Amino acid sequence: MRDVAIIGVGSTVMGKFPESLPYELGAEAARAAIQDAGISPGDLQFAYCANLYGGMVIGQAVLGEIGITDIELTNIENACTGGATAVRKAWWDIASGLYDIGIAVGVESITTSPMAGKLITPAKGDITGELGMNMVARFALSQRRYMDMFNISLEQIAQVSVKNHRNGCMNPYSQYRKELTIEEILNSRPICEPITLLQCCPSTDGAAAAILVPLDLAGKYTSQPVTIAASVLKSGDYAFRWEDMTFSDMTSKCANSAYEMAGLGPEDVNVCELHDAFAMNELQHYVELGFCKRGEEVRLLEDGVTELGGKIPVNTSGGLLSKGHPVSASGVAQIAELVWQLRGQAGERQVAGAKVALAHVIGGEVTGLESGAVAVHILKR
Amino acid sequence: MRDVAIIGVGSTVMGKFPESLPYELGAEAARAAIQDAGISPGDLQFAYCANLYGGMVIGQAVLGEIGITDIELTNIENACTGGATAVRKAWWDIASGLYDIGIAVGVESITTSPMAGKLITPAKGDITGELGMNMVARFALSQRRYMDMFNISLEQIAQVSVKNHRNGCMNPYSQYRKELTIEEILNSRPICEPITLLQCCPSTDGAAAAILVPLDLAGKYTSQPVTIAASVLKSGDYAFRWEDMTFSDMTSKCANSAYEMAGLGPEDVNVCELHDAFAMNELQHYVELGFCKRGEEVRLLEDGVTELGGKIPVNTSGGLLSKGHPVSASGVAQIAELVWQLRGQAGERQVAGAKVALAHVIGGEVTGLESGAVAVHILKR
């Protein structure tokens, strides 16, 4: 097995782009990554493209748009974990020696999809969903339980959104660039009590891309290669049918495997992008990723550990809450943010001296089967 | 790189199943493959699930239904090539040593999808499609040109459908099991002149699955392993924007790579499943797969070379025309048919002494970019 490095990343600005076709967004991000890597489109030997709502063979349209044809190309779907899955597949194709240079793209255009405004519609066969227990309702139930178990207030949960929106202000790719107060967050439109609008990630259009090569060839392209120290993808039961609905066993198993693979631990992580689809999730994931014990998650936040300037700044990009959540693109966009951080190119939101970075996404659907996918990547310079 | 063997395959009957949820079809095929391989669901270390219209994380639902959780699982989309892409990815994960046993599933439920009856609707941004040049219209145009170039009659093209429907009568998994006459085919409802209904593959619900292990471990499970001698996946321009719209360069390049990888040639192939989405396509693919030269394709058919009992029986399953075309499942269903042929388990439609088998699928979309994917697998016993 060969070590694998990322030599280029690219992203669109995240937002709502009703005038852009999905493949145009994908091509913009792919072009940016190709330029960042200093390669020609024709150098690429294979591609993965993660997408959910863009229709058939979108990756072929994305890469056809920039003149790339005649290569192995696979479209990936894994809900919110799609982009990270694309990165993992590209990682293995390089690590195993199948190819020497390839691209992972994630793209989503919610605005132009038939699912615009319907993302919490229950899936076919989801009987409990049809009875009202849709995705947000389940997260709301889990949040209530969490608040009760650890004596957490609504104000404390809203602080996650305050932090991530503050970070988003410093990210030119972020969908929202506006600071929010606890009052604004808690007084925003109720979505499913106690979750209000500004504790939810928005619907987002956008794309991101990353170029991968074997580490021992990376010097040809860049003086700042970023190594993939761990790549783990697991599927399994989602958060809601365990005895304890406030803890995602899936994330914790995945993170443990990733730490083992990297030979690193949570104490080594200098910067982290994690799946803050709802504000409460960020607190849960602190625990599951090993940053603190259960019951200590609010303290971690209030002590500023996960703030910029703290020991483990979390969601410096703004996270899904502020940067936005272009479903299948999110996993690749996290990787782009962390590559910029490890290269020292993150501008105002730079984590000084960051050497080890962790990306975490979790996705799934409430189909009555409640299954999903989770991925953790650890990057280092 | 390790040699890889298929130790179990399974399929649903193909047809229209409005009462079955997509994941139920997938689980039926996966269960059949698991039983055929003589393994337990818990033995599986990874999975790929190809699907187009079933929604998010369908593979997790398919495998969750049979109690498989906590493994790496990736959902694949590559239009009609999706199932073959899943087989290829599973092949590489075994060949490269990442895992020792895994499953590739393809599943499609057109009937229950929002696309029921709309498969030839132009994609967003497909301006020529919106002006009337949809998928069938392009195939009709290509067919007209082909007929003109090589002096082929409508009756000769209809013979492909006659042959494949005759084969379908012998396949218990086939959607249609009824012999058709040339007159019935040519007098069926016009879809896009000169293509009539019975020269088109039907809309099909169904699923198929295959279990893969390293060849050197296959003896643990079966006395009849089938080896994957070649697996090639390419993307690129689809059939219509070349100088010659009657020849798919994409298929021919892919087949040549597969023959090279297997160390075999078209003359070695004893049985073949190829992409007969429209009757005319089968004749074209004879040429692109190297079975004959251009202009000889009708003679190949009329001489009975591609009939059961001929030198290279083609689409013994009934092909997409008769067995049906459950989009993302078709590539895996072809593999299942060929495994049965190589094991001598194909009943009435058995090709005596078959040792080398070839599977070919091509898929794509007319998005104005006209790009697609093609896969060729060569299997041997």
Chai-1 contact restraints between the chains, C-beta under 6 A:
chainA,res_idxA,chainB,res_idxB,connection_type,confidence,min_distance_angstrom,max_distance_angstrom,comment,restraint_id
A,L21,B,G125,contact,1.0,0.0,6.0,A-B,restraint_1
A,G55,B,A123,contact,1.0,0.0,6.0,A-B,restraint_2
A,M56,B,A79,contact,1.0,0.0,6.0,A-B,restraint_3
A,M56,B,E365,contact,1.0,0.0,6.0,A-B,restraint_4
A,V57,B,A79,contact,1.0,0.0,6.0,A-B,restraint_5
A,V57,B,G364,contact,1.0,0.0,6.0,A-B,restraint_6
A,V57,B,E365,contact,1.0,0.0,6.0,A-B,restraint_7
A,V57,B,G372,contact,1.0,0.0,6.0,A-B,restraint_8
A,Q60,B,S235,contact,1.0,0.0,6.0,A-B,restraint_9
A,Q60,B,S371,contact,1.0,0.0,6.0,A-B,restraint_10
A,A61,B,T367,contact,1.0,0.0,6.0,A-B,restraint_11
A,A61,B,L369,contact,1.0,0.0,6.0,A-B,restraint_12
A,A61,B,S371,contact,1.0,0.0,6.0,A-B,restraint_13
A,G64,B,L369,contact,1.0,0.0,6.0,A-B,restraint_14
A,G64,B,S371,contact,1.0,0.0,6.0,A-B,restraint_15
A,T69,B,G236,contact,1.0,0.0,6.0,A-B,restraint_16
A,T69,B,D237,contact,1.0,0.0,6.0,A-B,restraint_17
A,D70,B,G236,contact,1.0,0.0,6.0,A-B,restraint_18
A,E72,B,L233,contact,1.0,0.0,6.0,A-B,restraint_19
A,L73,B,S235,contact,1.0,0.0,6.0,A-B,restraint_20
A,T74,B,T85,contact,1.0,0.0,6.0,A-B,restraint_21
A,N75,B,E77,contact,1.0,0.0,6.0,A-B,restraint_22
A,N75,B,N78,contact,1.0,0.0,6.0,A-B,restraint_23
A,E77,B,N75,contact,1.0,0.0,6.0,A-B,restraint_24
A,E77,B,E77,contact,1.0,0.0,6.0,A-B,restraint_25
A,N78,B,N75,contact,1.0,0.0,6.0,A-B,restraint_26
A,A79,B,M56,contact,1.0,0.0,6.0,A-B,restraint_27
A,A79,B,V57,contact,1.0,0.0,6.0,A-B,restraint_28
A,T85,B,T74,contact,1.0,0.0,6.0,A-B,restraint_29
A,S96,B,S96,contact,1.0,0.0,6.0,A-B,restraint_30
A,A123,B,G55,contact,1.0,0.0,6.0,A-B,restraint_31
A,G125,B,L21,contact,1.0,0.0,6.0,A-B,restraint_32
A,L233,B,E72,contact,1.0,0.0,6.0,A-B,restraint_33
A,S235,B,Q60,contact,1.0,0.0,6.0,A-B,restraint_34
A,S235,B,L73,contact,1.0,0.0,6.0,A-B,restraint_35
A,G236,B,T69,contact,1.0,0.0,6.0,A-B,restraint_36
A,G236,B,D70,contact,1.0,0.0,6.0,A-B,restraint_37
A,D237,B,T69,contact,1.0,0.0,6.0,A-B,restraint_38
A,G364,B,V57,contact,1.0,0.0,6.0,A-B,restraint_39
A,E365,B,M56,contact,1.0,0.0,6.0,A-B,restraint_40
A,E365,B,V57,contact,1.0,0.0,6.0,A-B,restraint_41
A,T367,B,A61,contact,1.0,0.0,6.0,A-B,restraint_42
A,L369,B,A61,contact,1.0,0.0,6.0,A-B,restraint_43
A,L369,B,G64,contact,1.0,0.0,6.0,A-B,restraint_44
A,S371,B,Q60,contact,1.0,0.0,6.0,A-B,restraint_45
A,S371,B,A61,contact,1.0,0.0,6.0,A-B,restraint_46
A,S371,B,G64,contact,1.0,0.0,6.0,A-B,restraint_47
A,G372,B,V57,contact,1.0,0.0,6.0,A-B,restraint_48
